[in-house]
Amino acid sequence: MFDFLWRLFARKPAFRHFALLDAQGRCQAFKHCSQPPVGEGWVEVEEIRLSWMHQPLPARARISPRRARSSHRLPLTA
């Protein structure tokens, strides 16, 4: 019973959307995952639209790369 409750209220990883682009910038595949896919050509997109398949990806669809968060915080100065 405790395991069920723990899984029910546990924080789930946020899933992100990615598109695989070929050398001409056309969309070849989509992926929905919590970590960026390994390999060349994957870009993060706001959403997945099947109408983008085999078409150039609209510039507005891309999300700018996220910066890795530092676990070390600088002290605040007065």
N, CA, C, O and CB atoms as a CASP TS submission, in Angstrom:
PFRMAT TS
TARGET T0000
AUTHOR 0000-0000-0000
METHOD Language model
MODEL 1
PARENT N/A
ATOM      1  N   MET     1       0.821  -1.192   0.000  1.00  0.00           N
ATOM      2  CA  MET     1       0.000   0.000   0.000  1.00  0.00           C
ATOM      3  C   MET     1       0.868   1.260   0.000  1.00  0.00           C
ATOM      4  O   MET     1       0.589   2.213  -0.727  1.00  0.00           O
ATOM      5  CB  MET     1      -0.936  -0.004   1.206  1.00  0.00           C
ATOM      6  N   PHE     2       1.932   1.257   0.829  1.00  0.00           N
ATOM      7  CA  PHE     2       2.804   2.423   0.905  1.00  0.00           C
ATOM      8  C   PHE     2       3.460   2.711  -0.446  1.00  0.00           C
ATOM      9  O   PHE     2       3.585   3.872  -0.836  1.00  0.00           O
ATOM     10  CB  PHE     2       3.876   2.213   1.978  1.00  0.00           C
ATOM     11  N   ASP     3       3.884   1.652  -1.171  1.00  0.00           N
ATOM     12  CA  ASP     3       4.498   1.840  -2.490  1.00  0.00           C
ATOM     13  C   ASP     3       3.544   2.519  -3.456  1.00  0.00           C
ATOM     14  O   ASP     3       3.949   3.390  -4.226  1.00  0.00           O
ATOM     15  CB  ASP     3       4.947   0.500  -3.064  1.00  0.00           C
ATOM     16  N   PHE     4       2.288   2.128  -3.419  1.00  0.00           N
ATOM     17  CA  PHE     4       1.283   2.746  -4.281  1.00  0.00           C
ATOM     18  C   PHE     4       1.169   4.236  -3.993  1.00  0.00           C
ATOM     19  O   PHE     4       1.167   5.048  -4.918  1.00  0.00           O
ATOM     20  CB  PHE     4      -0.078   2.065  -4.094  1.00  0.00           C
ATOM     21  N   LEU     5       1.075   4.600  -2.722  1.00  0.00           N
ATOM     22  CA  LEU     5       0.966   6.017  -2.360  1.00  0.00           C
ATOM     23  C   LEU     5       2.222   6.790  -2.738  1.00  0.00           C
ATOM     24  O   LEU     5       2.142   7.924  -3.212  1.00  0.00           O
ATOM     25  CB  LEU     5       0.701   6.163  -0.863  1.00  0.00           C
ATOM     26  N   TRP     6       3.373   6.178  -2.530  1.00  0.00           N
ATOM     27  CA  TRP     6       4.628   6.837  -2.875  1.00  0.00           C
ATOM     28  C   TRP     6       4.674   7.132  -4.379  1.00  0.00           C
ATOM     29  O   TRP     6       5.027   8.240  -4.782  1.00  0.00           O
ATOM     30  CB  TRP     6       5.834   5.962  -2.456  1.00  0.00           C
ATOM     31  N   ARG     7       4.320   6.150  -5.203  1.00  0.00           N
ATOM     32  CA  ARG     7       4.317   6.348  -6.654  1.00  0.00           C
ATOM     33  C   ARG     7       3.253   7.350  -7.082  1.00  0.00           C
ATOM     34  O   ARG     7       3.451   8.092  -8.044  1.00  0.00           O
ATOM     35  CB  ARG     7       4.092   5.018  -7.368  1.00  0.00           C
ATOM     36  N   LEU     8       2.143   7.377  -6.387  1.00  0.00           N
ATOM     37  CA  LEU     8       1.061   8.290  -6.729  1.00  0.00           C
ATOM     38  C   LEU     8       1.475   9.751  -6.554  1.00  0.00           C
ATOM     39  O   LEU     8       1.144  10.608  -7.374  1.00  0.00           O
ATOM     40  CB  LEU     8      -0.161   7.991  -5.876  1.00  0.00           C
ATOM     41  N   PHE     9       2.208  10.019  -5.465  1.00  0.00           N
ATOM     42  CA  PHE     9       2.576  11.399  -5.162  1.00  0.00           C
ATOM     43  C   PHE     9       4.018  11.750  -5.500  1.00  0.00           C
ATOM     44  O   PHE     9       4.428  12.895  -5.315  1.00  0.00           O
ATOM     45  CB  PHE     9       2.339  11.667  -3.723  1.00  0.00           C
ATOM     46  N   ALA    10       4.785  10.803  -5.984  1.00  0.00           N
ATOM     47  CA  ALA    10       6.181  11.067  -6.347  1.00  0.00           C
ATOM     48  C   ALA    10       6.226  11.973  -7.569  1.00  0.00           C
ATOM     49  O   ALA    10       5.373  11.903  -8.454  1.00  0.00           O
ATOM     50  CB  ALA    10       6.946   9.743  -6.624  1.00  0.00           C
ATOM     51  N   ARG    11       7.229  12.811  -7.590  1.00  0.00           N
ATOM     52  CA  ARG    11       7.400  13.732  -8.714  1.00  0.00           C
ATOM     53  C   ARG    11       7.828  12.945  -9.948  1.00  0.00           C
ATOM     54  O   ARG    11       8.779  12.165  -9.899  1.00  0.00           O
ATOM     55  CB  ARG    11       8.443  14.838  -8.377  1.00  0.00           C
ATOM     56  N   LYS    12       7.137  13.153 -11.029  1.00  0.00           N
ATOM     57  CA  LYS    12       7.437  12.449 -12.268  1.00  0.00           C
ATOM     58  C   LYS    12       8.357  13.319 -13.126  1.00  0.00           C
ATOM     59  O   LYS    12       8.241  14.545 -13.102  1.00  0.00           O
ATOM     60  CB  LYS    12       6.130  12.093 -13.037  1.00  0.00           C
ATOM     61  N   PRO    13       9.266  12.707 -13.881  1.00  0.00           N
ATOM     62  CA  PRO    13      10.162  13.511 -14.720  1.00  0.00           C
ATOM     63  C   PRO    13       9.366  14.238 -15.798  1.00  0.00           C
ATOM     64  O   PRO    13       8.424  13.692 -16.374  1.00  0.00           O
ATOM     65  CB  PRO    13      11.250  12.621 -15.367  1.00  0.00           C
ATOM     66  N   ALA    14       9.758  15.461 -16.054  1.00  0.00           N
ATOM     67  CA  ALA    14       9.093  16.259 -17.092  1.00  0.00           C
ATOM     68  C   ALA    14       9.533  15.750 -18.460  1.00  0.00           C
ATOM     69  O   ALA    14      10.729  15.626 -18.723  1.00  0.00           O
ATOM     70  CB  ALA    14       9.421  17.783 -16.935  1.00  0.00           C
ATOM     71  N   PHE    15       8.590  15.460 -19.312  1.00  0.00           N
ATOM     72  CA  PHE    15       8.912  15.001 -20.649  1.00  0.00           C
ATOM     73  C   PHE    15       9.014  16.196 -21.584  1.00  0.00           C
ATOM     74  O   PHE    15       8.263  17.165 -21.471  1.00  0.00           O
ATOM     75  CB  PHE    15       7.858  13.999 -21.155  1.00  0.00           C
ATOM     76  N   ARG    16       9.960  16.103 -22.509  1.00  0.00           N
ATOM     77  CA  ARG    16      10.206  17.167 -23.475  1.00  0.00           C
ATOM     78  C   ARG    16      10.047  16.582 -24.874  1.00  0.00           C
ATOM     79  O   ARG    16      10.060  15.364 -25.049  1.00  0.00           O
ATOM     80  CB  ARG    16      11.629  17.798 -23.283  1.00  0.00           C
ATOM     81  N   HIS    17       9.897  17.451 -25.863  1.00  0.00           N
ATOM     82  CA  HIS    17       9.695  17.035 -27.249  1.00  0.00           C
ATOM     83  C   HIS    17      10.951  17.339 -28.069  1.00  0.00           C
ATOM     84  O   HIS    17      11.555  18.403 -27.929  1.00  0.00           O
ATOM     85  CB  HIS    17       8.455  17.745 -27.862  1.00  0.00           C
ATOM     86  N   PHE    18      11.333  16.392 -28.922  1.00  0.00           N
ATOM     87  CA  PHE    18      12.509  16.553 -29.771  1.00  0.00           C
ATOM     88  C   PHE    18      12.163  16.150 -31.197  1.00  0.00           C
ATOM     89  O   PHE    18      11.327  15.277 -31.430  1.00  0.00           O
ATOM     90  CB  PHE    18      13.697  15.714 -29.239  1.00  0.00           C
ATOM     91  N   ALA    19      12.831  16.810 -32.153  1.00  0.00           N
ATOM     92  CA  ALA    19      12.675  16.481 -33.570  1.00  0.00           C
ATOM     93  C   ALA    19      14.054  16.183 -34.139  1.00  0.00           C
ATOM     94  O   ALA    19      15.030  16.858 -33.809  1.00  0.00           O
ATOM     95  CB  ALA    19      11.977  17.646 -34.360  1.00  0.00           C
ATOM     96  N   LEU    20      14.129  15.173 -34.991  1.00  0.00           N
ATOM     97  CA  LEU    20      15.371  14.821 -35.668  1.00  0.00           C
ATOM     98  C   LEU    20      15.360  15.478 -37.041  1.00  0.00           C
ATOM     99  O   LEU    20      14.457  15.245 -37.845  1.00  0.00           O
ATOM    100  CB  LEU    20      15.542  13.268 -35.783  1.00  0.00           C
ATOM    101  N   LEU    21      16.372  16.301 -37.302  1.00  0.00           N
ATOM    102  CA  LEU    21      16.453  17.008 -38.585  1.00  0.00           C
ATOM    103  C   LEU    21      17.550  16.402 -39.444  1.00  0.00           C
ATOM    104  O   LEU    21      18.598  15.999 -38.940  1.00  0.00           O
ATOM    105  CB  LEU    21      16.714  18.515 -38.369  1.00  0.00           C
ATOM    106  N   ASP    22      17.296  16.339 -40.763  1.00  0.00           N
ATOM    107  CA  ASP    22      18.330  15.870 -41.686  1.00  0.00           C
ATOM    108  C   ASP    22      19.234  17.044 -42.064  1.00  0.00           C
ATOM    109  O   ASP    22      19.078  18.143 -41.531  1.00  0.00           O
ATOM    110  CB  ASP    22      17.694  15.226 -42.961  1.00  0.00           C
ATOM    111  N   ALA    23      20.175  16.817 -42.982  1.00  0.00           N
ATOM    112  CA  ALA    23      21.146  17.849 -43.362  1.00  0.00           C
ATOM    113  C   ALA    23      20.483  19.076 -43.993  1.00  0.00           C
ATOM    114  O   ALA    23      21.048  20.169 -43.949  1.00  0.00           O
ATOM    115  CB  ALA    23      22.164  17.267 -44.329  1.00  0.00           C
ATOM    116  N   GLN    24      19.305  18.913 -44.574  1.00  0.00           N
ATOM    117  CA  GLN    24      18.581  20.031 -45.178  1.00  0.00           C
ATOM    118  C   GLN    24      17.610  20.700 -44.200  1.00  0.00           C
ATOM    119  O   GLN    24      16.901  21.632 -44.580  1.00  0.00           O
ATOM    120  CB  GLN    24      17.823  19.549 -46.401  1.00  0.00           C
ATOM    121  N   GLY    25      17.571  20.243 -42.963  1.00  0.00           N
ATOM    122  CA  GLY    25      16.695  20.844 -41.959  1.00  0.00           C
ATOM    123  C   GLY    25      15.271  20.312 -41.976  1.00  0.00           C
ATOM    124  O   GLY    25      14.386  20.903 -41.357  1.00  0.00           O
ATOM    125  N   ARG    26      15.034  19.198 -42.679  1.00  0.00           N
ATOM    126  CA  ARG    26      13.695  18.597 -42.721  1.00  0.00           C
ATOM    127  C   ARG    26      13.530  17.620 -41.567  1.00  0.00           C
ATOM    128  O   ARG    26      14.470  16.917 -41.198  1.00  0.00           O
ATOM    129  CB  ARG    26      13.452  17.879 -44.072  1.00  0.00           C
ATOM    130  N   CYS    27      12.359  17.583 -41.016  1.00  0.00           N
ATOM    131  CA  CYS    27      12.056  16.722 -39.881  1.00  0.00           C
ATOM    132  C   CYS    27      11.924  15.277 -40.340  1.00  0.00           C
ATOM    133  O   CYS    27      11.176  14.972 -41.269  1.00  0.00           O
ATOM    134  CB  CYS    27      10.771  17.183 -39.177  1.00  0.00           C
ATOM    135  N   GLN    28      12.669  14.381 -39.666  1.00  0.00           N
ATOM    136  CA  GLN    28      12.648  12.965 -40.010  1.00  0.00           C
ATOM    137  C   GLN    28      12.013  12.088 -38.938  1.00  0.00           C
ATOM    138  O   GLN    28      11.547  10.987 -39.231  1.00  0.00           O
ATOM    139  CB  GLN    28      14.041  12.494 -40.271  1.00  0.00           C
ATOM    140  N   ALA    29      11.991  12.577 -37.683  1.00  0.00           N
ATOM    141  CA  ALA    29      11.433  11.781 -36.585  1.00  0.00           C
ATOM    142  C   ALA    29      11.146  12.678 -35.392  1.00  0.00           C
ATOM    143  O   ALA    29      11.641  13.802 -35.305  1.00  0.00           O
ATOM    144  CB  ALA    29      12.399  10.639 -36.181  1.00  0.00           C
ATOM    145  N   PHE    30      10.343  12.163 -34.480  1.00  0.00           N
ATOM    146  CA  PHE    30      10.035  12.862 -33.229  1.00  0.00           C
ATOM    147  C   PHE    30      10.330  11.929 -32.065  1.00  0.00           C
ATOM    148  O   PHE    30      10.311  10.706 -32.205  1.00  0.00           O
ATOM    149  CB  PHE    30       8.547  13.340 -33.195  1.00  0.00           C
ATOM    150  N   LYS    31      10.603  12.536 -30.907  1.00  0.00           N
ATOM    151  CA  LYS    31      10.829  11.752 -29.701  1.00  0.00           C
ATOM    152  C   LYS    31      10.295  12.557 -28.520  1.00  0.00           C
ATOM    153  O   LYS    31      10.444  13.777 -28.467  1.00  0.00           O
ATOM    154  CB  LYS    31      12.350  11.403 -29.516  1.00  0.00           C
ATOM    155  N   HIS    32       9.676  11.859 -27.582  1.00  0.00           N
ATOM    156  CA  HIS    32       9.082  12.454 -26.380  1.00  0.00           C
ATOM    157  C   HIS    32       9.765  11.770 -25.196  1.00  0.00           C
ATOM    158  O   HIS    32       9.458  10.618 -24.891  1.00  0.00           O
ATOM    159  CB  HIS    32       7.487  12.273 -26.337  1.00  0.00           C
ATOM    160  N   CYS    33      10.702  12.478 -24.516  1.00  0.00           N
ATOM    161  CA  CYS    33      11.475  11.851 -23.454  1.00  0.00           C
ATOM    162  C   CYS    33      11.933  12.883 -22.431  1.00  0.00           C
ATOM    163  O   CYS    33      11.800  14.088 -22.649  1.00  0.00           O
ATOM    164  CB  CYS    33      12.678  11.115 -24.036  1.00  0.00           C
ATOM    165  N   SER    34      12.469  12.405 -21.323  1.00  0.00           N
ATOM    166  CA  SER    34      12.883  13.317 -20.254  1.00  0.00           C
ATOM    167  C   SER    34      14.298  13.844 -20.454  1.00  0.00           C
ATOM    168  O   SER    34      14.631  14.902 -19.920  1.00  0.00           O
ATOM    169  CB  SER    34      12.788  12.621 -18.915  1.00  0.00           C
ATOM    170  N   GLN    35      15.141  13.140 -21.205  1.00  0.00           N
ATOM    171  CA  GLN    35      16.515  13.561 -21.478  1.00  0.00           C
ATOM    172  C   GLN    35      16.695  13.755 -22.981  1.00  0.00           C
ATOM    173  O   GLN    35      16.033  13.084 -23.772  1.00  0.00           O
ATOM    174  CB  GLN    35      17.535  12.519 -20.932  1.00  0.00           C
ATOM    175  N   PRO    36      17.585  14.666 -23.386  1.00  0.00           N
ATOM    176  CA  PRO    36      17.822  14.843 -24.826  1.00  0.00           C
ATOM    177  C   PRO    36      18.328  13.545 -25.458  1.00  0.00           C
ATOM    178  O   PRO    36      19.146  12.847 -24.859  1.00  0.00           O
ATOM    179  CB  PRO    36      18.840  15.983 -25.071  1.00  0.00           C
ATOM    180  N   PRO    37      17.851  13.215 -26.658  1.00  0.00           N
ATOM    181  CA  PRO    37      18.323  12.006 -27.339  1.00  0.00           C
ATOM    182  C   PRO    37      19.809  12.116 -27.681  1.00  0.00           C
ATOM    183  O   PRO    37      20.330  13.211 -27.889  1.00  0.00           O
ATOM    184  CB  PRO    37      17.503  11.757 -28.618  1.00  0.00           C
ATOM    185  N   VAL    38      20.475  10.978 -27.736  1.00  0.00           N
ATOM    186  CA  VAL    38      21.887  10.924 -28.093  1.00  0.00           C
ATOM    187  C   VAL    38      21.992  10.887 -29.609  1.00  0.00           C
ATOM    188  O   VAL    38      21.225  10.186 -30.271  1.00  0.00           O
ATOM    189  CB  VAL    38      22.593   9.687 -27.449  1.00  0.00           C
ATOM    190  N   GLY    39      22.930  11.633 -30.157  1.00  0.00           N
ATOM    191  CA  GLY    39      23.156  11.611 -31.596  1.00  0.00           C
ATOM    192  C   GLY    39      23.018  12.998 -32.196  1.00  0.00           C
ATOM    193  O   GLY    39      22.543  13.938 -31.559  1.00  0.00           O
ATOM    194  N   GLU    40      23.443  13.088 -33.425  1.00  0.00           N
ATOM    195  CA  GLU    40      23.407  14.355 -34.164  1.00  0.00           C
ATOM    196  C   GLU    40      22.022  14.635 -34.735  1.00  0.00           C
ATOM    197  O   GLU    40      21.293  13.709 -35.089  1.00  0.00           O
ATOM    198  CB  GLU    40      24.437  14.340 -35.292  1.00  0.00           C
ATOM    199  N   GLY    41      21.665  15.905 -34.824  1.00  0.00           N
ATOM    200  CA  GLY    41      20.457  16.321 -35.514  1.00  0.00           C
ATOM    201  C   GLY    41      19.227  16.505 -34.661  1.00  0.00           C
ATOM    202  O   GLY    41      18.206  16.973 -35.165  1.00  0.00           O
ATOM    203  N   TRP    42      19.278  16.155 -33.383  1.00  0.00           N
ATOM    204  CA  TRP    42      18.101  16.314 -32.527  1.00  0.00           C
ATOM    205  C   TRP    42      18.024  17.748 -32.002  1.00  0.00           C
ATOM    206  O   TRP    42      19.014  18.286 -31.508  1.00  0.00           O
ATOM    207  CB  TRP    42      18.139  15.307 -31.347  1.00  0.00           C
ATOM    208  N   VAL    43      16.853  18.358 -32.111  1.00  0.00           N
ATOM    209  CA  VAL    43      16.611  19.688 -31.563  1.00  0.00           C
ATOM    210  C   VAL    43      15.348  19.633 -30.716  1.00  0.00           C
ATOM    211  O   VAL    43      14.422  18.880 -31.015  1.00  0.00           O
ATOM    212  CB  VAL    43      16.482  20.755 -32.696  1.00  0.00           C
ATOM    213  N   GLU    44      15.318  20.434 -29.660  1.00  0.00           N
ATOM    214  CA  GLU    44      14.133  20.472 -28.813  1.00  0.00           C
ATOM    215  C   GLU    44      13.092  21.397 -29.451  1.00  0.00           C
ATOM    216  O   GLU    44      13.413  22.482 -29.934  1.00  0.00           O
ATOM    217  CB  GLU    44      14.493  20.948 -27.373  1.00  0.00           C
ATOM    218  N   VAL    45      11.843  20.939 -29.438  1.00  0.00           N
ATOM    219  CA  VAL    45      10.744  21.715 -30.015  1.00  0.00           C
ATOM    220  C   VAL    45       9.646  21.915 -28.979  1.00  0.00           C
ATOM    221  O   VAL    45       9.529  21.154 -28.018  1.00  0.00           O
ATOM    222  CB  VAL    45      10.179  21.014 -31.272  1.00  0.00           C
ATOM    223  N   GLU    46       8.854  22.942 -29.193  1.00  0.00           N
ATOM    224  CA  GLU    46       7.759  23.281 -28.284  1.00  0.00           C
ATOM    225  C   GLU    46       6.692  22.187 -28.244  1.00  0.00           C
ATOM    226  O   GLU    46       6.136  21.885 -27.188  1.00  0.00           O
ATOM    227  CB  GLU    46       7.127  24.604 -28.698  1.00  0.00           C
ATOM    228  N   GLU    47       6.417  21.603 -29.398  1.00  0.00           N
ATOM    229  CA  GLU    47       5.378  20.575 -29.518  1.00  0.00           C
ATOM    230  C   GLU    47       5.704  19.678 -30.699  1.00  0.00           C
ATOM    231  O   GLU    47       6.608  19.970 -31.482  1.00  0.00           O
ATOM    232  CB  GLU    47       3.967  21.213 -29.686  1.00  0.00           C
ATOM    233  N   ILE    48       4.970  18.599 -30.820  1.00  0.00           N
ATOM    234  CA  ILE    48       5.129  17.690 -31.955  1.00  0.00           C
ATOM    235  C   ILE    48       3.927  17.854 -32.869  1.00  0.00           C
ATOM    236  O   ILE    48       2.780  17.748 -32.434  1.00  0.00           O
ATOM    237  CB  ILE    48       5.277  16.204 -31.484  1.00  0.00           C
ATOM    238  N   ARG    49       4.201  18.112 -34.132  1.00  0.00           N
ATOM    239  CA  ARG    49       3.138  18.206 -35.149  1.00  0.00           C
ATOM    240  C   ARG    49       3.494  17.281 -36.306  1.00  0.00           C
ATOM    241  O   ARG    49       4.543  17.425 -36.935  1.00  0.00           O
ATOM    242  CB  ARG    49       2.952  19.687 -35.656  1.00  0.00           C
ATOM    243  N   LEU    50       2.620  16.346 -36.570  1.00  0.00           N
ATOM    244  CA  LEU    50       2.889  15.395 -37.653  1.00  0.00           C
ATOM    245  C   LEU    50       2.975  16.070 -39.015  1.00  0.00           C
ATOM    246  O   LEU    50       3.582  15.520 -39.935  1.00  0.00           O
ATOM    247  CB  LEU    50       1.814  14.330 -37.685  1.00  0.00           C
ATOM    248  N   SER    51       2.387  17.233 -39.161  1.00  0.00           N
ATOM    249  CA  SER    51       2.451  17.950 -40.439  1.00  0.00           C
ATOM    250  C   SER    51       3.878  18.431 -40.740  1.00  0.00           C
ATOM    251  O   SER    51       4.159  18.823 -41.873  1.00  0.00           O
ATOM    252  CB  SER    51       1.482  19.149 -40.425  1.00  0.00           C
ATOM    253  N   TRP    52       4.774  18.410 -39.762  1.00  0.00           N
ATOM    254  CA  TRP    52       6.165  18.814 -39.981  1.00  0.00           C
ATOM    255  C   TRP    52       7.005  17.694 -40.589  1.00  0.00           C
ATOM    256  O   TRP    52       8.108  17.953 -41.072  1.00  0.00           O
ATOM    257  CB  TRP    52       6.786  19.263 -38.670  1.00  0.00           C
ATOM    258  N   MET    53       6.509  16.452 -40.577  1.00  0.00           N
ATOM    259  CA  MET    53       7.290  15.335 -41.113  1.00  0.00           C
ATOM    260  C   MET    53       7.687  15.590 -42.559  1.00  0.00           C
ATOM    261  O   MET    53       6.863  15.960 -43.395  1.00  0.00           O
ATOM    262  CB  MET    53       6.499  14.030 -41.009  1.00  0.00           C
ATOM    263  N   HIS    54       8.972  15.382 -42.831  1.00  0.00           N
ATOM    264  CA  HIS    54       9.571  15.540 -44.165  1.00  0.00           C
ATOM    265  C   HIS    54       9.458  16.968 -44.686  1.00  0.00           C
ATOM    266  O   HIS    54       9.571  17.207 -45.888  1.00  0.00           O
ATOM    267  CB  HIS    54       8.911  14.587 -45.150  1.00  0.00           C
ATOM    268  N   GLN    55       9.234  17.917 -43.779  1.00  0.00           N
ATOM    269  CA  GLN    55       9.161  19.339 -44.122  1.00  0.00           C
ATOM    270  C   GLN    55      10.218  20.084 -43.303  1.00  0.00           C
ATOM    271  O   GLN    55      10.656  19.599 -42.259  1.00  0.00           O
ATOM    272  CB  GLN    55       7.721  19.921 -43.852  1.00  0.00           C
ATOM    273  N   PRO    56      10.625  21.264 -43.780  1.00  0.00           N
ATOM    274  CA  PRO    56      11.528  22.072 -42.950  1.00  0.00           C
ATOM    275  C   PRO    56      10.836  22.452 -41.641  1.00  0.00           C
ATOM    276  O   PRO    56       9.659  22.812 -41.634  1.00  0.00           O
ATOM    277  CB  PRO    56      11.983  23.350 -43.712  1.00  0.00           C
ATOM    278  N   LEU    57      11.559  22.370 -40.561  1.00  0.00           N
ATOM    279  CA  LEU    57      11.007  22.702 -39.247  1.00  0.00           C
ATOM    280  C   LEU    57      10.849  24.214 -39.147  1.00  0.00           C
ATOM    281  O   LEU    57      11.805  24.944 -39.409  1.00  0.00           O
ATOM    282  CB  LEU    57      11.917  22.162 -38.099  1.00  0.00           C
ATOM    283  N   PRO    58       9.661  24.707 -38.774  1.00  0.00           N
ATOM    284  CA  PRO    58       9.481  26.155 -38.619  1.00  0.00           C
ATOM    285  C   PRO    58      10.405  26.692 -37.518  1.00  0.00           C
ATOM    286  O   PRO    58      10.574  26.044 -36.485  1.00  0.00           O
ATOM    287  CB  PRO    58       7.997  26.488 -38.291  1.00  0.00           C
ATOM    288  N   ALA    59      10.993  27.852 -37.729  1.00  0.00           N
ATOM    289  CA  ALA    59      11.924  28.436 -36.752  1.00  0.00           C
ATOM    290  C   ALA    59      11.248  28.654 -35.408  1.00  0.00           C
ATOM    291  O   ALA    59      11.895  28.521 -34.369  1.00  0.00           O
ATOM    292  CB  ALA    59      12.484  29.765 -37.273  1.00  0.00           C
ATOM    293  N   ARG    60       9.963  28.985 -35.403  1.00  0.00           N
ATOM    294  CA  ARG    60       9.239  29.254 -34.153  1.00  0.00           C
ATOM    295  C   ARG    60       9.045  27.992 -33.308  1.00  0.00           C
ATOM    296  O   ARG    60       8.720  28.081 -32.124  1.00  0.00           O
ATOM    297  CB  ARG    60       7.882  29.874 -34.462  1.00  0.00           C
ATOM    298  N   ALA    61       9.244  26.820 -33.912  1.00  0.00           N
ATOM    299  CA  ALA    61       9.027  25.556 -33.203  1.00  0.00           C
ATOM    300  C   ALA    61      10.174  25.215 -32.257  1.00  0.00           C
ATOM    301  O   ALA    61       9.976  24.509 -31.269  1.00  0.00           O
ATOM    302  CB  ALA    61       8.839  24.429 -34.198  1.00  0.00           C
ATOM    303  N   ARG    62      11.366  25.711 -32.555  1.00  0.00           N
ATOM    304  CA  ARG    62      12.542  25.357 -31.755  1.00  0.00           C
ATOM    305  C   ARG    62      12.539  26.050 -30.403  1.00  0.00           C
ATOM    306  O   ARG    62      12.070  27.178 -30.254  1.00  0.00           O
ATOM    307  CB  ARG    62      13.813  25.708 -32.506  1.00  0.00           C
ATOM    308  N   ILE    63      13.078  25.340 -29.431  1.00  0.00           N
ATOM    309  CA  ILE    63      13.295  25.900 -28.099  1.00  0.00           C
ATOM    310  C   ILE    63      14.786  26.117 -27.977  1.00  0.00           C
ATOM    311  O   ILE    63      15.575  25.244 -28.338  1.00  0.00           O
ATOM    312  CB  ILE    63      12.739  24.959 -26.949  1.00  0.00           C
ATOM    313  N   SER    64      15.183  27.277 -27.469  1.00  0.00           N
ATOM    314  CA  SER    64      16.617  27.527 -27.312  1.00  0.00           C
ATOM    315  C   SER    64      17.195  26.545 -26.297  1.00  0.00           C
ATOM    316  O   SER    64      16.510  26.169 -25.345  1.00  0.00           O
ATOM    317  CB  SER    64      16.881  28.997 -26.867  1.00  0.00           C
ATOM    318  N   PRO    65      18.442  26.127 -26.488  1.00  0.00           N
ATOM    319  CA  PRO    65      19.049  25.130 -25.592  1.00  0.00           C
ATOM    320  C   PRO    65      19.019  25.576 -24.137  1.00  0.00           C
ATOM    321  O   PRO    65      19.231  26.746 -23.820  1.00  0.00           O
ATOM    322  CB  PRO    65      20.490  24.853 -26.011  1.00  0.00           C
ATOM    323  N   ARG    66      18.750  24.616 -23.264  1.00  0.00           N
ATOM    324  CA  ARG    66      18.724  24.897 -21.825  1.00  0.00           C
ATOM    325  C   ARG    66      20.138  24.841 -21.283  1.00  0.00           C
ATOM    326  O   ARG    66      20.950  24.020 -21.709  1.00  0.00           O
ATOM    327  CB  ARG    66      17.809  23.893 -21.070  1.00  0.00           C
ATOM    328  N   ARG    67      20.422  25.725 -20.338  1.00  0.00           N
ATOM    329  CA  ARG    67      21.712  25.687 -19.661  1.00  0.00           C
ATOM    330  C   ARG    67      21.617  24.723 -18.495  1.00  0.00           C
ATOM    331  O   ARG    67      20.581  24.622 -17.837  1.00  0.00           O
ATOM    332  CB  ARG    67      22.143  27.100 -19.179  1.00  0.00           C
ATOM    333  N   ALA    68      22.692  24.028 -18.251  1.00  0.00           N
ATOM    334  CA  ALA    68      22.725  23.127 -17.099  1.00  0.00           C
ATOM    335  C   ALA    68      22.716  23.976 -15.832  1.00  0.00           C
ATOM    336  O   ALA    68      23.432  24.973 -15.741  1.00  0.00           O
ATOM    337  CB  ALA    68      23.983  22.187 -17.142  1.00  0.00           C
ATOM    338  N   ARG    69      21.921  23.586 -14.876  1.00  0.00           N
ATOM    339  CA  ARG    69      21.851  24.317 -13.623  1.00  0.00           C
ATOM    340  C   ARG    69      23.019  23.926 -12.734  1.00  0.00           C
ATOM    341  O   ARG    69      23.353  22.749 -12.600  1.00  0.00           O
ATOM    342  CB  ARG    69      20.515  24.055 -12.910  1.00  0.00           C
ATOM    343  N   SER    70      23.622  24.918 -12.139  1.00  0.00           N
ATOM    344  CA  SER    70      24.725  24.662 -11.227  1.00  0.00           C
ATOM    345  C   SER    70      24.161  24.337  -9.851  1.00  0.00           C
ATOM    346  O   SER    70      23.235  24.994  -9.375  1.00  0.00           O
ATOM    347  CB  SER    70      25.690  25.876 -11.161  1.00  0.00           C
ATOM    348  N   SER    71      24.730  23.315  -9.217  1.00  0.00           N
ATOM    349  CA  SER    71      24.284  22.960  -7.874  1.00  0.00           C
ATOM    350  C   SER    71      24.965  23.850  -6.835  1.00  0.00           C
ATOM    351  O   SER    71      24.549  23.890  -5.678  1.00  0.00           O
ATOM    352  CB  SER    71      24.574  21.475  -7.582  1.00  0.00           C
ATOM    353  N   HIS    72      26.024  24.570  -7.257  1.00  0.00           N
ATOM    354  CA  HIS    72      26.747  25.455  -6.349  1.00  0.00           C
ATOM    355  C   HIS    72      26.173  26.864  -6.501  1.00  0.00           C
ATOM    356  O   HIS    72      26.164  27.428  -7.595  1.00  0.00           O
ATOM    357  CB  HIS    72      28.292  25.436  -6.640  1.00  0.00           C
ATOM    358  N   ARG    73      25.707  27.408  -5.414  1.00  0.00           N
ATOM    359  CA  ARG    73      25.132  28.755  -5.449  1.00  0.00           C
ATOM    360  C   ARG    73      26.105  29.749  -4.848  1.00  0.00           C
ATOM    361  O   ARG    73      26.783  29.457  -3.863  1.00  0.00           O
ATOM    362  CB  ARG    73      23.788  28.800  -4.696  1.00  0.00           C
ATOM    363  N   LEU    74      26.168  30.911  -5.444  1.00  0.00           N
ATOM    364  CA  LEU    74      27.018  31.965  -4.920  1.00  0.00           C
ATOM    365  C   LEU    74      26.325  32.652  -3.754  1.00  0.00           C
ATOM    366  O   LEU    74      25.103  32.801  -3.764  1.00  0.00           O
ATOM    367  CB  LEU    74      27.370  32.982  -6.019  1.00  0.00           C
ATOM    368  N   PRO    75      27.089  33.073  -2.749  1.00  0.00           N
ATOM    369  CA  PRO    75      26.449  33.761  -1.618  1.00  0.00           C
ATOM    370  C   PRO    75      25.957  35.135  -2.044  1.00  0.00           C
ATOM    371  O   PRO    75      26.559  35.796  -2.891  1.00  0.00           O
ATOM    372  CB  PRO    75      27.429  33.892  -0.430  1.00  0.00           C
ATOM    373  N   LEU    76      24.869  35.544  -1.452  1.00  0.00           N
ATOM    374  CA  LEU    76      24.329  36.871  -1.734  1.00  0.00           C
ATOM    375  C   LEU    76      25.177  37.926  -1.060  1.00  0.00           C
ATOM    376  O   LEU    76      25.642  37.731   0.063  1.00  0.00           O
ATOM    377  CB  LEU    76      22.868  36.982  -1.271  1.00  0.00           C
ATOM    378  N   THR    77      25.381  39.043  -1.738  1.00  0.00           N
ATOM    379  CA  THR    77      26.148  40.132  -1.143  1.00  0.00           C
ATOM    380  C   THR    77      25.208  41.268  -0.815  1.00  0.00           C
ATOM    381  O   THR    77      24.180  41.444  -1.469  1.00  0.00           O
ATOM    382  CB  THR    77      27.279  40.609  -2.086  1.00  0.00           C
ATOM    383  N   ALA    78      25.561  42.038   0.195  1.00  0.00           N
ATOM    384  CA  ALA    78      24.702  43.138   0.655  1.00  0.00           C
ATOM    385  C   ALA    78      24.936  44.383  -0.139  1.00  0.00           C
ATOM    386  O   ALA    78      24.298  45.405   0.114  1.00  0.00           O
ATOM    387  CB  ALA    78      24.931  43.425   2.117  1.00  0.00           C
TER
END
